[in-house]
Amino acid sequence: MTILALEFSSQQRSAAVARGRAVLAEVIQVGERNTAVFEIIEDVLAQAGIARGRIEALAVGLGPGSYTGVRASVAAVQGWQLARGTKTTGVSSVAAIAAQAQAEKIFGRVNVVVNAQREEFYLAVYDIAEGATREAEPLRISPRAHVQSLVNEGCILAGPDAAGFFPNGAKVRTVYPRASAISVLAAAQNSFLPAENLTPIYLRETNFTRAKPPRNPSGN
């Protein structure tokens, strides 16, 4: 099965083409505000020597992370399925970080952290070995103070720009989710769903504040 994977949840955005678990090509761009999804898709298809019509499945990183990036990549996948009927799946970007940490030989109990804004982080814990990765604690939102305590205790941390947030941590590693990891995880799970059911991972409730009615200059 030939898979096109997209991962836009961080400032390092990527697309990959894989056949099964073998990655044929991967293109990485740096810049969180770069959401030119189809430009990077065309680049990776050209590098892999694969025509659009030969893509049999689409996989996309669902975050958490850059909401704009995730929405842009999900929208591209939804449009592709609408036009071509290609089957789709979504993969946790945190799981992709853990898979990339394994590829970079970061082993042990690894705290995967992603900036959640508001002095908070998305946090999940994985046990990573050379031959296996297992989720030990599920994804949740944790205050920065808690993550800092993990750093102070000498725990392993991995995530996008983790070293930038915690520069004094001896075991803090900057690890980005990559489309190549998304493709491998998608091939392993081999489960698909309608593209309209792809939902970004966002643990907070969405709250809206109703705008006040406009003032009437006449006073009436």
MDAnalysis code that builds the backbone (N, CA, C; Angstrom):
import MDAnalysis as mda
import numpy as np

u = mda.Universe.empty(660, n_residues=220, atom_resindex=np.repeat(np.arange(220), 3), trajectory=True)
u.add_TopologyAttr("name", ["N", "CA", "C"] * 220)
u.add_TopologyAttr("resid", np.arange(1, 221))
u.add_TopologyAttr("resname", ["MET", "THR", "ILE", "LEU", "ALA", "LEU", "GLU", "PHE", "SER", "SER", "GLN", "GLN", "ARG", "SER", "ALA", "ALA", "VAL", "ALA", "ARG", "GLY", "ARG", "ALA", "VAL", "LEU", "ALA", "GLU", "VAL", "ILE", "GLN", "VAL", "GLY", "GLU", "ARG", "ASN", "THR", "ALA", "VAL", "PHE", "GLU", "ILE", "ILE", "GLU", "ASP", "VAL", "LEU", "ALA", "GLN", "ALA", "GLY", "ILE", "ALA", "ARG", "GLY", "ARG", "ILE", "GLU", "ALA", "LEU", "ALA", "VAL", "GLY", "LEU", "GLY", "PRO", "GLY", "SER", "TYR", "THR", "GLY", "VAL", "ARG", "ALA", "SER", "VAL", "ALA", "ALA", "VAL", "GLN", "GLY", "TRP", "GLN", "LEU", "ALA", "ARG", "GLY", "THR", "LYS", "THR", "THR", "GLY", "VAL", "SER", "SER", "VAL", "ALA", "ALA", "ILE", "ALA", "ALA", "GLN", "ALA", "GLN", "ALA", "GLU", "LYS", "ILE", "PHE", "GLY", "ARG", "VAL", "ASN", "VAL", "VAL", "VAL", "ASN", "ALA", "GLN", "ARG", "GLU", "GLU", "PHE", "TYR", "LEU", "ALA", "VAL", "TYR", "ASP", "ILE", "ALA", "GLU", "GLY", "ALA", "THR", "ARG", "GLU", "ALA", "GLU", "PRO", "LEU", "ARG", "ILE", "SER", "PRO", "ARG", "ALA", "HIS", "VAL", "GLN", "SER", "LEU", "VAL", "ASN", "GLU", "GLY", "CYS", "ILE", "LEU", "ALA", "GLY", "PRO", "ASP", "ALA", "ALA", "GLY", "PHE", "PHE", "PRO", "ASN", "GLY", "ALA", "LYS", "VAL", "ARG", "THR", "VAL", "TYR", "PRO", "ARG", "ALA", "SER", "ALA", "ILE", "SER", "VAL", "LEU", "ALA", "ALA", "ALA", "GLN", "ASN", "SER", "PHE", "LEU", "PRO", "ALA", "GLU", "ASN", "LEU", "THR", "PRO", "ILE", "TYR", "LEU", "ARG", "GLU", "THR", "ASN", "PHE", "THR", "ARG", "ALA", "LYS", "PRO", "PRO", "ARG", "ASN", "PRO", "SER", "GLY", "ASN"])
u.atoms.positions = np.array([
    [0.846, -1.196, 0.000],
    [0.000, 0.000, 0.000],
    [0.881, 1.246, 0.000],
    [0.618, 2.153, -0.917],
    [1.388, 3.388, -1.016],
    [0.668, 4.491, -0.253],
    [1.366, 5.071, 0.715],
    [0.778, 6.041, 1.641],
    [1.424, 7.409, 1.445],
    [0.596, 8.435, 1.414],
    [1.065, 9.815, 1.504],
    [0.738, 10.301, 2.905],
    [1.761, 10.736, 3.655],
    [1.560, 11.184, 5.036],
    [1.913, 12.655, 5.166],
    [1.156, 13.353, 5.999],
    [1.379, 14.769, 6.264],
    [1.491, 14.997, 7.765],
    [2.445, 15.828, 8.171],
    [2.598, 16.178, 9.589],
    [2.909, 17.668, 9.675],
    [1.908, 18.457, 10.104],
    [2.006, 19.916, 10.136],
    [1.754, 20.469, 11.528],
    [1.946, 19.683, 12.568],
    [1.568, 20.129, 13.899],
    [2.630, 20.965, 14.592],
    [3.825, 21.073, 14.007],
    [4.898, 21.853, 14.631],
    [5.490, 22.801, 13.597],
    [6.533, 23.544, 13.988],
    [7.171, 24.457, 13.042],
    [8.009, 23.706, 12.014],
    [8.252, 22.415, 12.233],
    [8.914, 21.590, 11.222],
    [7.833, 20.757, 10.555],
    [7.466, 21.142, 9.352],
    [6.354, 20.489, 8.666],
    [6.870, 19.581, 7.573],
    [6.186, 18.456, 7.394],
    [6.757, 17.454, 6.498],
    [5.681, 16.650, 5.794],
    [6.100, 16.059, 4.679],
    [5.273, 15.116, 3.924],
    [6.158, 13.946, 3.544],
    [5.583, 12.758, 3.513],
    [6.347, 11.558, 3.180],
    [5.507, 10.643, 2.319],
    [6.185, 9.887, 1.474],
    [5.555, 8.829, 0.699],
    [6.199, 7.525, 1.129],
    [5.369, 6.553, 1.441],
    [5.879, 5.260, 1.894],
    [5.127, 4.145, 1.195],
    [5.811, 3.034, 1.044],
    [5.162, 1.818, 0.557],
    [5.230, 0.810, 1.695],
    [4.066, 0.582, 2.307],
    [4.078, -0.193, 3.541],
    [4.822, 0.602, 4.597],
    [5.809, -0.019, 5.223],
    [6.605, 0.672, 6.247],
    [7.926, 1.200, 5.693],
    [8.125, 1.076, 4.397],
    [9.356, 1.573, 3.774],
    [9.119, 2.980, 3.240],
    [9.835, 3.956, 3.781],
    [9.678, 5.350, 3.361],
    [10.464, 5.574, 2.075],
    [9.763, 6.037, 1.034],
    [10.387, 6.276, -0.267],
    [10.973, 7.676, -0.359],
    [10.327, 8.645, 0.263],
    [10.814, 10.038, 0.204],
    [10.154, 10.825, 1.315],
    [10.862, 11.855, 1.775],
    [10.311, 12.753, 2.784],
    [10.838, 14.162, 2.516],
    [9.945, 15.137, 2.606],
    [10.310, 16.538, 2.451],
    [9.976, 17.254, 3.749],
    [10.937, 18.016, 4.270],
    [10.759, 18.745, 5.521],
    [10.948, 20.229, 5.259],
    [10.011, 21.028, 5.751],
    [10.124, 22.488, 5.684],
    [10.057, 23.042, 7.099],
    [10.802, 24.085, 7.358],
    [10.815, 24.712, 8.671],
    [10.138, 26.064, 8.579],
    [9.205, 26.292, 9.488],
    [8.475, 27.567, 9.488],
    [7.028, 27.313, 9.787],
    [6.610, 27.601, 11.029],
    [5.264, 27.241, 11.485],
    [4.176, 27.907, 10.660],
    [4.459, 29.067, 10.093],
    [3.417, 29.778, 9.353],
    [3.342, 29.360, 7.881],
    [4.199, 28.447, 7.491],
    [4.167, 27.965, 6.115],
    [3.134, 26.846, 5.997],
    [1.992, 27.156, 5.419],
    [0.941, 26.164, 5.295],
    [0.656, 25.833, 3.834],
    [1.687, 25.933, 2.977],
    [1.530, 25.603, 1.560],
    [1.525, 24.084, 1.411],
    [0.394, 23.475, 1.766],
    [0.324, 22.020, 1.860],
    [0.596, 21.364, 0.514],
    [-0.041, 21.847, -0.543],
    [0.084, 21.151, -1.823],
    [1.448, 21.365, -2.459],
    [2.125, 22.426, -2.103],
    [3.494, 22.614, -2.591],
    [4.417, 21.524, -2.049],
    [4.322, 21.243, -0.761],
    [5.158, 20.202, -0.176],
    [4.732, 18.809, -0.649],
    [3.428, 18.647, -0.918],
    [2.952, 17.369, -1.461],
    [3.561, 17.122, -2.843],
    [3.534, 18.136, -3.694],
    [4.095, 17.981, -5.030],
    [5.587, 17.680, -4.967],
    [6.285, 18.311, -4.033],
    [7.720, 18.065, -3.888],
    [8.005, 16.618, -3.510],
    [7.255, 16.096, -2.534],
    [7.556, 14.732, -2.074],
    [7.129, 13.692, -3.109],
    [6.031, 13.948, -3.833],
    [5.627, 13.016, -4.896],
    [6.688, 12.972, -5.991],
    [7.238, 14.132, -6.336],
    [8.280, 14.178, -7.365],
    [9.524, 13.432, -6.911],
    [9.921, 13.618, -5.646],
    [11.103, 12.922, -5.152],
    [10.908, 11.412, -5.116],
    [9.686, 10.990, -4.786],
    [9.404, 9.551, -4.722],
    [9.142, 8.957, -6.096],
    [8.905, 9.818, -7.100],
    [8.571, 9.316, -8.431],
    [7.213, 8.645, -8.473],
    [6.274, 9.183, -7.665],
    [4.935, 8.606, -7.543],
    [3.903, 9.614, -8.035],
    [3.004, 9.187, -8.916],
    [1.920, 10.051, -9.379],
    [0.798, 10.071, -8.350],
    [0.035, 11.147, -8.356],
    [-1.068, 11.262, -7.395],
    [-1.996, 10.057, -7.446],
    [-2.270, 9.586, -8.636],
    [-3.205, 8.486, -8.799],
    [-2.736, 7.178, -8.190],
    [-1.450, 7.074, -7.874],
    [-0.933, 5.843, -7.286],
    [-0.962, 5.854, -5.763],
    [-1.376, 6.978, -5.176],
    [-1.514, 7.032, -3.719],
    [-2.769, 6.262, -3.309],
    [-2.565, 5.261, -2.451],
    [-3.675, 4.394, -2.044],
    [-4.258, 4.769, -0.689],
    [-3.524, 5.508, 0.112],
    [-4.015, 5.904, 1.428],
    [-3.352, 7.205, 1.845],
    [-4.063, 7.968, 2.655],
    [-3.577, 9.236, 3.191],
    [-3.547, 9.141, 4.712],
    [-2.469, 9.617, 5.310],
    [-2.351, 9.639, 6.771],
    [-1.951, 11.038, 7.196],
    [-2.546, 11.521, 8.268],
    [-2.284, 12.895, 8.692],
    [-2.087, 12.938, 10.206],
    [-1.113, 13.753, 10.639],
    [-0.912, 13.982, 12.059],
    [-1.998, 14.890, 12.605],
    [-2.648, 14.464, 13.681],
    [-3.801, 15.181, 14.222],
    [-3.448, 16.098, 15.381],
    [-2.163, 16.272, 15.662],
    [-1.769, 17.091, 16.789],
    [-1.711, 16.254, 18.058],
    [-1.639, 16.941, 19.203],
    [-1.802, 18.376, 19.401],
    [-0.584, 19.167, 18.939],
    [-0.791, 20.465, 18.809],
    [0.278, 21.337, 18.344],
    [-0.320, 22.542, 17.657],
    [0.265, 22.917, 16.537],
    [-0.206, 24.068, 15.786],
    [-1.592, 23.796, 15.219],
    [-2.594, 24.469, 15.767],
    [-3.956, 24.213, 15.306],
    [-4.116, 24.595, 13.844],
    [-3.482, 25.699, 13.434],
    [-3.569, 26.127, 12.037],
    [-2.949, 25.084, 11.114],
    [-1.774, 24.579, 11.469],
    [-1.107, 23.585, 10.646],
    [-1.887, 22.299, 10.543],
    [-2.420, 21.835, 11.672],
    [-3.202, 20.593, 11.660],
    [-4.453, 20.766, 10.817],
    [-5.140, 21.887, 10.984],
    [-6.362, 22.111, 10.210],
    [-6.062, 22.178, 8.711],
    [-4.947, 22.815, 8.343],
    [-4.594, 22.912, 6.924],
    [-4.332, 21.539, 6.330],
    [-3.603, 20.689, 7.043],
    [-3.293, 19.360, 6.509],
    [-4.528, 18.455, 6.502],
    [-5.368, 18.572, 7.527],
    [-6.607, 17.787, 7.545],
    [-7.518, 18.207, 6.394],
    [-7.612, 19.507, 6.152],
    [-8.450, 19.995, 5.048],
    [-7.949, 19.474, 3.706],
    [-6.621, 19.409, 3.546],
    [-6.060, 18.890, 2.296],
    [-6.424, 17.429, 2.108],
    [-6.336, 16.663, 3.184],
    [-6.688, 15.238, 3.115],
    [-8.178, 15.077, 2.826],
    [-9.006, 15.891, 3.452],
    [-10.443, 15.803, 3.203],
    [-10.774, 16.134, 1.749],
    [-10.129, 17.163, 1.205],
    [-10.360, 17.504, -0.197],
    [-9.889, 16.414, -1.137],
    [-8.754, 15.801, -0.804],
    [-8.217, 14.713, -1.642],
    [-9.191, 13.539, -1.662],
    [-9.702, 13.157, -0.476],
    [-10.644, 12.036, -0.458],
    [-11.922, 12.367, -1.212],
    [-12.392, 13.600, -1.080],
    [-13.608, 14.004, -1.787],
    [-13.424, 13.880, -3.289],
    [-12.217, 14.246, -3.783],
    [-11.965, 14.221, -5.220],
    [-11.661, 12.817, -5.741],
    [-10.958, 12.002, -4.938],
    [-10.462, 10.731, -5.451],
    [-10.975, 9.496, -4.706],
    [-11.615, 9.709, -3.558],
    [-12.109, 8.568, -2.793],
    [-11.025, 7.781, -2.077],
    [-9.830, 8.346, -1.928],
    [-8.720, 7.660, -1.280],
    [-9.008, 7.483, 0.206],
    [-8.697, 6.316, 0.749],
    [-8.956, 6.075, 2.168],
    [-7.989, 6.883, 3.021],
    [-8.435, 7.240, 4.228],
    [-7.669, 8.141, 5.082],
    [-7.608, 7.616, 6.512],
    [-6.614, 8.110, 7.240],
    [-6.503, 7.812, 8.662],
    [-5.789, 8.965, 9.352],
    [-5.997, 9.091, 10.644],
    [-5.315, 10.099, 11.446],
    [-4.452, 9.441, 12.505],
    [-3.347, 10.073, 12.833],
    [-2.390, 9.538, 13.800],
    [-2.033, 10.640, 14.790],
    [-1.934, 10.305, 16.058],
    [-1.508, 11.263, 17.068],
    [-0.094, 11.747, 16.780],
    [0.084, 13.065, 16.773],
    [1.423, 13.616, 16.568],
    [2.336, 13.302, 17.753],
    [1.760, 13.131, 18.937],
    [2.556, 12.744, 20.103],
    [3.109, 11.331, 19.924],
    [2.282, 10.430, 19.389],
    [2.772, 9.084, 19.089],
    [3.888, 9.139, 18.050],
    [3.774, 10.074, 17.095],
    [4.827, 10.232, 16.084],
    [6.117, 10.751, 16.714],
    [6.014, 11.617, 17.716],
    [7.207, 12.089, 18.423],
    [7.881, 10.917, 19.127],
    [7.083, 10.074, 19.776],
    [7.649, 8.898, 20.445],
    [8.336, 7.974, 19.441],
    [7.703, 7.780, 18.281],
    [8.311, 6.926, 17.251],
    [9.606, 7.540, 16.732],
    [9.631, 8.865, 16.579],
    [10.844, 9.531, 16.118],
    [11.934, 9.469, 17.188],
    [11.538, 9.584, 18.459],
    [12.510, 9.437, 19.545],
    [13.151, 8.053, 19.510],
    [12.345, 7.053, 19.236],
    [12.897, 5.704, 19.117],
    [13.892, 5.625, 17.968],
    [13.537, 6.236, 16.822],
    [14.434, 6.236, 15.672],
    [15.745, 6.950, 15.982],
    [15.680, 7.948, 16.880],
    [16.879, 8.690, 17.271],
    [17.574, 8.063, 18.475],
    [17.129, 6.832, 18.835],
    [17.751, 6.035, 19.909],
    [17.680, 6.723, 21.262],
    [16.526, 7.328, 21.537],
    [16.244, 7.874, 22.861],
    [15.407, 6.827, 23.583],
    [16.028, 6.078, 24.460],
    [15.379, 4.931, 25.088],
    [15.137, 5.182, 26.572],
    [14.150, 4.465, 27.110],
    [13.799, 4.582, 28.516],
    [12.398, 5.131, 28.665],
    [12.086, 5.640, 29.853],
    [10.783, 6.285, 30.072],
    [10.892, 7.733, 29.597],
    [10.158, 8.055, 28.558],
    [10.290, 9.354, 27.893],
    [9.005, 10.146, 28.071],
    [9.143, 11.352, 28.595],
    [8.019, 12.273, 28.722],
    [7.939, 13.105, 27.447],
    [6.902, 12.885, 26.660],
    [6.731, 13.633, 25.418],
    [5.938, 14.896, 25.721],
    [6.512, 16.050, 25.388],
    [5.880, 17.329, 25.727],
    [5.699, 18.178, 24.471],
    [4.543, 18.841, 24.417],
    [4.211, 19.756, 23.321],
    [3.640, 21.015, 23.947],
    [4.084, 22.163, 23.489],
    [3.610, 23.432, 24.036],
    [2.102, 23.570, 23.834],
    [1.387, 23.810, 24.936],
    [-0.063, 23.999, 24.876],
    [-0.454, 25.448, 25.132],
    [0.543, 26.367, 25.168],
    [0.296, 27.770, 25.471],
    [-0.185, 27.911, 26.927],
    [-0.416, 29.119, 27.378],
    [-0.944, 29.428, 28.707],
    [-0.093, 28.816, 29.827],
    [1.226, 28.726, 29.607],
    [2.123, 28.136, 30.594],
    [1.751, 26.683, 30.902],
    [1.292, 25.975, 29.878],
    [0.931, 24.563, 30.018],
    [1.533, 23.763, 28.863],
    [1.607, 22.441, 29.066],
    [2.134, 21.538, 28.052],
    [1.234, 20.314, 27.922],
    [1.100, 19.837, 26.682],
    [0.547, 18.512, 26.488],
    [1.636, 17.527, 26.910],
    [1.266, 16.513, 27.684],
    [2.246, 15.576, 28.218],
    [1.723, 14.152, 28.114],
    [2.523, 13.269, 27.555],
    [2.246, 11.836, 27.550],
    [3.557, 11.118, 27.845],
    [3.466, 9.949, 28.443],
    [4.667, 9.218, 28.843],
    [4.729, 7.896, 28.068],
    [5.907, 7.629, 27.515],
    [6.120, 6.403, 26.736],
    [7.323, 5.648, 27.286],
    [7.219, 4.327, 27.276],
    [8.375, 3.470, 27.513],
    [8.915, 3.079, 26.141],
    [10.126, 3.525, 25.852],
    [10.697, 3.339, 24.519],
    [11.925, 2.450, 24.610],
    [11.903, 1.380, 23.848],
    [13.051, 0.480, 23.733],
    [13.387, 0.336, 22.262],
    [14.483, -0.323, 21.980],
    [14.910, -0.442, 20.579],
    [13.894, -1.183, 19.740],
    [13.199, -2.153, 20.340],
    [12.271, -2.949, 19.553],
    [10.811, -2.662, 19.797],
    [10.486, -1.737, 20.716],
    [9.079, -1.507, 21.036],
    [8.888, -0.143, 21.683],
    [7.687, 0.405, 21.478],
    [7.279, 1.646, 22.125],
    [5.900, 1.431, 22.725],
    [5.749, 1.783, 23.997],
    [4.473, 1.566, 24.686],
    [4.061, 2.828, 25.425],
    [2.809, 3.211, 25.275],
    [2.293, 4.349, 26.019],
    [2.114, 3.948, 27.476],
    [2.799, 4.646, 28.384],
    [2.705, 4.357, 29.817],
    [1.666, 5.226, 30.511],
    [1.546, 6.483, 30.072],
    [0.555, 7.400, 30.635],
    [-0.063, 8.174, 29.481],
    [-1.387, 8.273, 29.435],
    [-2.046, 8.919, 28.293],
    [-1.842, 10.420, 28.272],
    [-2.147, 10.992, 27.132],
    [-1.980, 12.427, 26.912],
    [-2.882, 13.232, 27.840],
    [-2.307, 14.300, 28.394],
    [-3.053, 15.204, 29.259],
    [-2.398, 16.580, 29.193],
    [-3.034, 17.576, 29.777],
    [-2.448, 18.905, 29.886],
    [-1.866, 19.057, 31.285],
    [-0.603, 19.492, 31.351],
    [0.073, 19.668, 32.633],
    [0.642, 21.080, 32.731],
    [0.646, 21.667, 33.928],
    [1.231, 22.998, 34.088],
    [2.733, 22.955, 33.893],
    [3.282, 24.067, 33.484],
    [4.721, 24.155, 33.257],
    [5.513, 23.761, 34.500],
    [5.004, 24.114, 35.679],
    [5.719, 23.802, 36.919],
    [5.908, 22.293, 37.072],
    [4.899, 21.515, 36.679],
    [5.033, 20.054, 36.778],
    [6.086, 19.535, 35.811],
    [6.064, 20.053, 34.576],
    [7.063, 19.616, 33.598],
    [8.458, 20.022, 34.059],
    [8.571, 21.216, 34.625],
    [9.867, 21.653, 35.149],
    [10.346, 20.730, 36.259],
    [9.421, 20.220, 37.073],
    [9.819, 19.292, 38.127],
    [10.375, 17.994, 37.548],
    [9.840, 17.557, 36.418],
    [10.377, 16.369, 35.752],
    [11.807, 16.626, 35.275],
    [12.021, 17.833, 34.733],
    [13.365, 18.214, 34.300],
    [14.320, 18.212, 35.492],
    [13.868, 18.788, 36.605],
    [14.713, 18.869, 37.800],
    [15.062, 17.491, 38.357],
    [14.156, 16.532, 38.153],
    [14.391, 15.169, 38.642],
    [15.271, 14.356, 37.702],
    [15.655, 14.947, 36.566],
    [16.511, 14.240, 35.618],
    [15.778, 13.290, 34.696],
    [14.462, 13.505, 34.540],
    [13.677, 12.658, 33.633],
    [13.987, 13.008, 32.180],
    [13.726, 12.062, 31.292],
    [13.916, 12.300, 29.867],
    [12.688, 13.034, 29.325],
    [12.918, 14.139, 28.631],
    [11.863, 14.873, 27.951],
    [12.178, 14.922, 26.467],
    [11.140, 14.819, 25.640],
    [11.320, 14.935, 24.196],
    [10.109, 15.633, 23.608],
    [10.350, 16.552, 22.688],
    [9.251, 17.235, 22.033],
    [9.753, 18.375, 21.180],
    [8.868, 18.970, 20.376],
    [9.259, 20.097, 19.529],
    [9.795, 21.246, 20.365],
    [11.009, 21.641, 20.109],
    [11.650, 22.751, 20.813],
    [11.668, 22.562, 22.327],
    [11.701, 21.300, 22.789],
    [11.738, 21.041, 24.229],
    [12.967, 21.669, 24.866],
    [14.098, 21.578, 24.178],
    [15.330, 22.153, 24.720],
    [15.258, 23.668, 24.788],
    [14.451, 24.285, 23.945],
    [14.275, 25.727, 24.006],
    [13.474, 26.154, 25.219],
    [12.487, 25.352, 25.602],
    [11.682, 25.669, 26.776],
    [12.408, 25.332, 28.072],
    [13.206, 24.278, 28.055],
    [13.899, 23.824, 29.258],
    [15.385, 23.642, 28.942],
    [16.100, 24.751, 28.731],
    [17.476, 24.688, 28.232],
    [18.475, 24.081, 29.207],
    [18.125, 24.006, 30.473],
    [19.080, 23.499, 31.460],
    [18.870, 22.027, 31.806],
    [17.984, 21.377, 31.105],
    [17.723, 19.969, 31.382],
    [18.759, 19.070, 30.716],
    [19.418, 18.243, 31.509],
    [20.470, 17.379, 30.972],
    [19.908, 16.312, 30.037],
    [18.622, 15.948, 30.234],
    [18.028, 14.877, 29.431],
    [16.845, 15.381, 28.607],
    [16.889, 16.645, 28.242],
    [15.830, 17.223, 27.417],
    [16.273, 17.205, 25.961],
    [15.440, 16.650, 25.093],
    [15.790, 16.509, 23.679],
    [14.704, 17.146, 22.810],
    [15.130, 17.924, 21.831],
    [14.185, 18.458, 20.855],
    [13.939, 17.399, 19.789],
    [12.704, 16.926, 19.734],
    [12.318, 15.884, 18.772],
    [11.007, 16.321, 18.121],
    [11.010, 16.395, 16.798],
    [9.814, 16.803, 16.064],
    [9.055, 15.587, 15.545],
    [7.720, 15.683, 15.488],
    [6.966, 14.642, 14.779],
    [7.263, 14.756, 13.291],
    [7.387, 13.635, 12.628],
    [7.707, 13.657, 11.197],
    [6.714, 12.826, 10.410],
    [6.499, 13.220, 9.163],
    [5.567, 12.499, 8.306],
    [6.006, 11.058, 8.088],
    [7.315, 10.812, 8.071],
    [7.794, 9.439, 7.914],
    [7.307, 8.566, 9.067],
    [7.322, 9.106, 10.296],
    [6.805, 8.354, 11.443],
    [5.298, 8.165, 11.332],
    [4.586, 9.208, 10.863],
    [3.136, 9.090, 10.661],
    [2.818, 7.953, 9.690],
    [3.586, 7.856, 8.595],
    [3.320, 6.817, 7.593],
    [3.543, 5.422, 8.164],
    [4.604, 5.252, 8.946],
    [4.903, 3.942, 9.528],
    [3.831, 3.544, 10.540],
    [3.406, 4.490, 11.372],
    [2.354, 4.204, 12.342],
    [1.034, 3.886, 11.645],
    [0.738, 4.607, 10.575],
    [-0.499, 4.359, 9.836],
    [-0.487, 2.974, 9.199],
    [0.651, 2.584, 8.647],
    [0.755, 1.261, 8.034],
    [0.590, 0.164, 9.074],
    [1.076, 0.416, 10.291],
    [0.982, -0.594, 11.348],
    [-0.445, -0.753, 11.855],
    [-1.184, 0.372, 11.979],
    [-2.533, 0.265, 12.523],
    [-3.537, -0.179, 11.465],
    [-3.287, 0.164, 10.201],
    [-4.088, -0.338, 9.083],
    [-5.595, -0.184, 9.322],
    [-5.997, 0.965, 9.857],
    [-7.423, 1.242, 10.055],
    [-7.726, 2.601, 9.439],
    [-8.883, 2.706, 8.807],
    [-9.209, 3.912, 8.052],
    [-10.612, 4.393, 8.410],
    [-10.895, 5.657, 8.103],
    [-12.176, 6.251, 8.422],
    [-12.483, 7.336, 7.403],
    [-13.757, 7.736, 7.302],
    [-14.086, 8.833, 6.391],
    [-13.339, 10.100, 6.781],
    [-12.868, 10.835, 5.791],
    [-12.053, 12.017, 6.069],
    [-12.804, 13.060, 6.886],
    [-14.129, 13.131, 6.742],
    [-14.866, 14.133, 7.513],
    [-14.836, 13.837, 9.014],
    [-14.441, 12.613, 9.378],
    [-14.358, 12.256, 10.795],
    [-12.971, 12.507, 11.395],
    [-12.038, 13.010, 10.605],
    [-10.715, 13.346, 11.132],
    [-10.836, 14.587, 12.009],
    [-10.469, 14.450, 13.257],
    [-10.638, 15.543, 14.226],
    [-9.306, 15.864, 14.887],
    [-8.863, 17.119, 14.820],
    [-7.623, 17.486, 15.514],
    [-7.702, 17.180, 17.009],
    [-6.589, 16.766, 17.578],
    [-6.522, 16.483, 19.009],
    [-6.321, 17.800, 19.749],
    [-7.304, 18.167, 20.528],
    [-7.271, 19.435, 21.252],
    [-8.009, 19.195, 22.554],
    [-7.281, 19.077, 23.654],
    [-7.866, 18.602, 24.903],
    [-8.709, 19.643, 25.630],
    [-8.525, 20.905, 25.292],
    [-9.302, 21.936, 25.970],
    [-10.698, 22.065, 25.363],
    [-11.650, 22.420, 26.198],
    [-12.959, 22.785, 25.677],
    [-12.843, 24.111, 24.944],
    [-13.564, 24.232, 23.849],
    [-13.556, 25.480, 23.091],
    [-14.603, 26.423, 23.653],
    [-14.153, 27.581, 24.113],
    [-15.069, 28.568, 24.691],
    [-15.125, 29.808, 23.806],
    [-16.320, 30.283, 23.580],
    [-16.504, 31.479, 22.773],
    [-17.149, 32.566, 23.636],
    [-16.687, 33.791, 23.461],
    [-17.285, 34.928, 24.144],
    [-18.090, 35.741, 23.136],
    [-19.364, 35.874, 23.409],
    [-20.232, 36.607, 22.478],
    [-19.861, 38.095, 22.498],
    [-19.683, 38.654, 21.324],
    [-19.344, 40.073, 21.236],
    [-20.518, 40.932, 21.700],
    [-20.187, 42.054, 22.305],
    [-21.232, 42.981, 22.712],
    [-21.884, 43.593, 21.483],
    [-23.184, 43.887, 21.573],
    [-23.844, 44.519, 20.423],
    [-23.235, 45.893, 20.148],
    [-23.202, 46.325, 18.897],
    [-22.612, 47.639, 18.573],
    [-23.397, 48.750, 19.243],
    [-22.663, 49.784, 19.637],
    [-23.298, 50.941, 20.270],
    [-24.059, 51.758, 19.212],
    [-25.144, 52.278, 19.631],
    [-25.944, 53.131, 18.757],
    [-25.492, 54.585, 18.952],
    [-24.852, 55.179, 17.952],
    [-24.343, 56.563, 18.122],
    [-25.416, 57.564, 18.475],
    [-26.662, 57.282, 18.064],
    [-27.743, 58.229, 18.333],
    [-28.229, 58.158, 19.763],
    [-27.805, 57.062, 20.448],
    [-28.264, 56.890, 21.836],
    [-29.619, 56.269, 21.956],
    [-30.253, 55.888, 20.831],
    [-31.589, 55.282, 20.865],
    [-31.501, 53.771, 20.961],
])
